[in-house]
Amino acid sequence: MISKNAKEVTSENVENYLHDSRIRIGEEIRNIREEKGYSQGQLADIMKVSRTTISKIENGKFNFSIDYLSKFSLFLDFNISISTINIIK
């Protein structure tokens, strides 16, 4: 059941939400990477992806899959919590 107070969902709202989510997640991944002492290039080598891919993800310019998020979690050693929609270090 949808609440009467729920805001109207439009294509624009969804796109903005997705964009903001990519930015937030990318920033958090960058913070964790920097805390662990890795450069983008080092992490890219470990994950077997290009440095450009890491950069695009960290800057919210790449719509990456749950597989990528799982790889980040594995290689940067953090847990993903879906119940709170936060990345837990």
mmCIF file of the C-alpha atoms, coordinates in Angstrom:
data_MODEL
# 
_entry.id   MODEL 
# 
loop_
_atom_site.group_PDB 
_atom_site.id 
_atom_site.type_symbol 
_atom_site.label_atom_id 
_atom_site.label_alt_id 
_atom_site.label_comp_id 
_atom_site.label_asym_id 
_atom_site.label_entity_id 
_atom_site.label_seq_id 
_atom_site.pdbx_PDB_ins_code 
_atom_site.Cartn_x 
_atom_site.Cartn_y 
_atom_site.Cartn_z 
_atom_site.occupancy 
_atom_site.B_iso_or_equiv 
_atom_site.pdbx_formal_charge 
_atom_site.auth_seq_id 
_atom_site.auth_comp_id 
_atom_site.auth_asym_id 
_atom_site.auth_atom_id 
_atom_site.pdbx_PDB_model_num 
ATOM 1  C CA . MET A 1 1  ? 0.000  0.000  0.000   1.00 0.00 ? 1  MET A CA 1 
ATOM 2  C CA . ILE A 1 2  ? 1.340  3.435  -0.913  1.00 0.00 ? 2  ILE A CA 1 
ATOM 3  C CA . SER A 1 3  ? 1.015  6.216  1.621   1.00 0.00 ? 3  SER A CA 1 
ATOM 4  C CA . LYS A 1 4  ? -1.124 9.220  0.698   1.00 0.00 ? 4  LYS A CA 1 
ATOM 5  C CA . ASN A 1 5  ? 1.901  11.333 1.623   1.00 0.00 ? 5  ASN A CA 1 
ATOM 6  C CA . ALA A 1 6  ? 4.236  9.547  -0.784  1.00 0.00 ? 6  ALA A CA 1 
ATOM 7  C CA . LYS A 1 7  ? 5.669  11.947 -3.321  1.00 0.00 ? 7  LYS A CA 1 
ATOM 8  C CA . GLU A 1 8  ? 4.748  11.480 -6.925  1.00 0.00 ? 8  GLU A CA 1 
ATOM 9  C CA . VAL A 1 9  ? 7.254  9.342  -8.774  1.00 0.00 ? 9  VAL A CA 1 
ATOM 10 C CA . THR A 1 10 ? 8.219  10.763 -12.144 1.00 0.00 ? 10 THR A CA 1 
ATOM 11 C CA . SER A 1 11 ? 10.942 9.846  -14.601 1.00 0.00 ? 11 SER A CA 1 
ATOM 12 C CA . GLU A 1 12 ? 12.816 12.974 -13.546 1.00 0.00 ? 12 GLU A CA 1 
ATOM 13 C CA . ASN A 1 13 ? 12.566 12.064 -9.840  1.00 0.00 ? 13 ASN A CA 1 
ATOM 14 C CA . VAL A 1 14 ? 13.880 8.579  -10.547 1.00 0.00 ? 14 VAL A CA 1 
ATOM 15 C CA . GLU A 1 15 ? 16.782 9.842  -12.683 1.00 0.00 ? 15 GLU A CA 1 
ATOM 16 C CA . ASN A 1 16 ? 17.736 12.393 -10.027 1.00 0.00 ? 16 ASN A CA 1 
ATOM 17 C CA . TYR A 1 17 ? 17.579 9.773  -7.295  1.00 0.00 ? 17 TYR A CA 1 
ATOM 18 C CA . LEU A 1 18 ? 19.730 7.352  -9.286  1.00 0.00 ? 18 LEU A CA 1 
ATOM 19 C CA . HIS A 1 19 ? 22.263 10.071 -10.078 1.00 0.00 ? 19 HIS A CA 1 
ATOM 20 C CA . ASP A 1 20 ? 22.464 11.162 -6.435  1.00 0.00 ? 20 ASP A CA 1 
ATOM 21 C CA . SER A 1 21 ? 22.840 7.533  -5.334  1.00 0.00 ? 21 SER A CA 1 
ATOM 22 C CA . ARG A 1 22 ? 25.713 6.940  -7.790  1.00 0.00 ? 22 ARG A CA 1 
ATOM 23 C CA . ILE A 1 23 ? 27.443 10.096 -6.509  1.00 0.00 ? 23 ILE A CA 1 
ATOM 24 C CA . ARG A 1 24 ? 27.000 9.094  -2.849  1.00 0.00 ? 24 ARG A CA 1 
ATOM 25 C CA . ILE A 1 25 ? 28.172 5.516  -3.368  1.00 0.00 ? 25 ILE A CA 1 
ATOM 26 C CA . GLY A 1 26 ? 31.089 6.631  -5.538  1.00 0.00 ? 26 GLY A CA 1 
ATOM 27 C CA . GLU A 1 27 ? 32.249 9.130  -2.923  1.00 0.00 ? 27 GLU A CA 1 
ATOM 28 C CA . GLU A 1 28 ? 32.086 6.480  -0.224  1.00 0.00 ? 28 GLU A CA 1 
ATOM 29 C CA . ILE A 1 29 ? 34.060 4.017  -2.348  1.00 0.00 ? 29 ILE A CA 1 
ATOM 30 C CA . ARG A 1 30 ? 36.699 6.732  -2.947  1.00 0.00 ? 30 ARG A CA 1 
ATOM 31 C CA . ASN A 1 31 ? 36.894 7.438  0.796   1.00 0.00 ? 31 ASN A CA 1 
ATOM 32 C CA . ILE A 1 32 ? 37.361 3.756  1.605   1.00 0.00 ? 32 ILE A CA 1 
ATOM 33 C CA . ARG A 1 33 ? 39.960 3.327  -1.175  1.00 0.00 ? 33 ARG A CA 1 
ATOM 34 C CA . GLU A 1 34 ? 41.939 6.315  0.112   1.00 0.00 ? 34 GLU A CA 1 
ATOM 35 C CA . GLU A 1 35 ? 41.706 5.066  3.719   1.00 0.00 ? 35 GLU A CA 1 
ATOM 36 C CA . LYS A 1 36 ? 43.159 1.746  2.561   1.00 0.00 ? 36 LYS A CA 1 
ATOM 37 C CA . GLY A 1 37 ? 46.011 3.598  0.822   1.00 0.00 ? 37 GLY A CA 1 
ATOM 38 C CA . TYR A 1 38 ? 45.289 2.538  -2.760  1.00 0.00 ? 38 TYR A CA 1 
ATOM 39 C CA . SER A 1 39 ? 45.550 4.746  -5.824  1.00 0.00 ? 39 SER A CA 1 
ATOM 40 C CA . GLN A 1 40 ? 42.909 4.360  -8.510  1.00 0.00 ? 40 GLN A CA 1 
ATOM 41 C CA . GLY A 1 41 ? 45.483 2.598  -10.671 1.00 0.00 ? 41 GLY A CA 1 
ATOM 42 C CA . GLN A 1 42 ? 46.426 0.122  -7.950  1.00 0.00 ? 42 GLN A CA 1 
ATOM 43 C CA . LEU A 1 43 ? 42.805 -0.747 -7.254  1.00 0.00 ? 43 LEU A CA 1 
ATOM 44 C CA . ALA A 1 44 ? 42.101 -1.071 -10.978 1.00 0.00 ? 44 ALA A CA 1 
ATOM 45 C CA . ASP A 1 45 ? 44.983 -3.541 -11.321 1.00 0.00 ? 45 ASP A CA 1 
ATOM 46 C CA . ILE A 1 46 ? 43.737 -5.598 -8.376  1.00 0.00 ? 46 ILE A CA 1 
ATOM 47 C CA . MET A 1 47 ? 40.158 -5.624 -9.694  1.00 0.00 ? 47 MET A CA 1 
ATOM 48 C CA . LYS A 1 48 ? 41.245 -6.253 -13.321 1.00 0.00 ? 48 LYS A CA 1 
ATOM 49 C CA . VAL A 1 49 ? 39.451 -3.152 -14.635 1.00 0.00 ? 49 VAL A CA 1 
ATOM 50 C CA . SER A 1 50 ? 40.717 0.106  -16.111 1.00 0.00 ? 50 SER A CA 1 
ATOM 51 C CA . ARG A 1 51 ? 41.657 3.100  -13.969 1.00 0.00 ? 51 ARG A CA 1 
ATOM 52 C CA . THR A 1 52 ? 39.097 5.060  -15.994 1.00 0.00 ? 52 THR A CA 1 
ATOM 53 C CA . THR A 1 53 ? 36.360 2.699  -14.812 1.00 0.00 ? 53 THR A CA 1 
ATOM 54 C CA . ILE A 1 54 ? 37.350 3.302  -11.174 1.00 0.00 ? 54 ILE A CA 1 
ATOM 55 C CA . SER A 1 55 ? 37.352 7.061  -11.796 1.00 0.00 ? 55 SER A CA 1 
ATOM 56 C CA . LYS A 1 56 ? 33.930 7.003  -13.451 1.00 0.00 ? 56 LYS A CA 1 
ATOM 57 C CA . ILE A 1 57 ? 32.449 4.951  -10.600 1.00 0.00 ? 57 ILE A CA 1 
ATOM 58 C CA . GLU A 1 58 ? 33.928 7.233  -7.945  1.00 0.00 ? 58 GLU A CA 1 
ATOM 59 C CA . ASN A 1 59 ? 32.563 10.285 -9.762  1.00 0.00 ? 59 ASN A CA 1 
ATOM 60 C CA . GLY A 1 60 ? 29.087 8.835  -10.260 1.00 0.00 ? 60 GLY A CA 1 
ATOM 61 C CA . LYS A 1 61 ? 29.426 8.699  -14.038 1.00 0.00 ? 61 LYS A CA 1 
ATOM 62 C CA . PHE A 1 62 ? 29.164 4.939  -14.428 1.00 0.00 ? 62 PHE A CA 1 
ATOM 63 C CA . ASN A 1 63 ? 26.065 2.863  -13.759 1.00 0.00 ? 63 ASN A CA 1 
ATOM 64 C CA . PHE A 1 64 ? 27.785 -0.161 -12.284 1.00 0.00 ? 64 PHE A CA 1 
ATOM 65 C CA . SER A 1 65 ? 26.320 -3.519 -11.330 1.00 0.00 ? 65 SER A CA 1 
ATOM 66 C CA . ILE A 1 66 ? 26.017 -5.271 -8.008  1.00 0.00 ? 66 ILE A CA 1 
ATOM 67 C CA . ASP A 1 67 ? 28.939 -7.388 -9.199  1.00 0.00 ? 67 ASP A CA 1 
ATOM 68 C CA . TYR A 1 68 ? 31.181 -4.318 -9.233  1.00 0.00 ? 68 TYR A CA 1 
ATOM 69 C CA . LEU A 1 69 ? 29.933 -3.290 -5.789  1.00 0.00 ? 69 LEU A CA 1 
ATOM 70 C CA . SER A 1 70 ? 30.681 -6.794 -4.546  1.00 0.00 ? 70 SER A CA 1 
ATOM 71 C CA . LYS A 1 71 ? 34.201 -6.630 -6.010  1.00 0.00 ? 71 LYS A CA 1 
ATOM 72 C CA . PHE A 1 72 ? 34.819 -3.305 -4.271  1.00 0.00 ? 72 PHE A CA 1 
ATOM 73 C CA . SER A 1 73 ? 33.552 -4.850 -1.044  1.00 0.00 ? 73 SER A CA 1 
ATOM 74 C CA . LEU A 1 74 ? 35.884 -7.840 -1.433  1.00 0.00 ? 74 LEU A CA 1 
ATOM 75 C CA . PHE A 1 75 ? 39.037 -5.965 -2.443  1.00 0.00 ? 75 PHE A CA 1 
ATOM 76 C CA . LEU A 1 76 ? 38.560 -2.984 -0.119  1.00 0.00 ? 76 LEU A CA 1 
ATOM 77 C CA . ASP A 1 77 ? 37.327 -5.180 2.747   1.00 0.00 ? 77 ASP A CA 1 
ATOM 78 C CA . PHE A 1 78 ? 34.011 -3.593 3.691   1.00 0.00 ? 78 PHE A CA 1 
ATOM 79 C CA . ASN A 1 79 ? 30.509 -4.961 4.239   1.00 0.00 ? 79 ASN A CA 1 
ATOM 80 C CA . ILE A 1 80 ? 27.435 -3.957 2.295   1.00 0.00 ? 80 ILE A CA 1 
ATOM 81 C CA . SER A 1 81 ? 24.262 -3.472 4.310   1.00 0.00 ? 81 SER A CA 1 
ATOM 82 C CA . ILE A 1 82 ? 21.066 -3.330 2.317   1.00 0.00 ? 82 ILE A CA 1 
ATOM 83 C CA . SER A 1 83 ? 18.762 -2.909 5.297   1.00 0.00 ? 83 SER A CA 1 
ATOM 84 C CA . THR A 1 84 ? 20.194 0.508  6.116   1.00 0.00 ? 84 THR A CA 1 
ATOM 85 C CA . ILE A 1 85 ? 21.239 1.408  2.537   1.00 0.00 ? 85 ILE A CA 1 
ATOM 86 C CA . ASN A 1 86 ? 24.686 2.291  3.813   1.00 0.00 ? 86 ASN A CA 1 
ATOM 87 C CA . ILE A 1 87 ? 28.096 0.957  3.087   1.00 0.00 ? 87 ILE A CA 1 
ATOM 88 C CA . ILE A 1 88 ? 29.567 -0.080 6.405   1.00 0.00 ? 88 ILE A CA 1 
ATOM 89 C CA . LYS A 1 89 ? 33.333 0.156  6.799   1.00 0.00 ? 89 LYS A CA 1 
# 
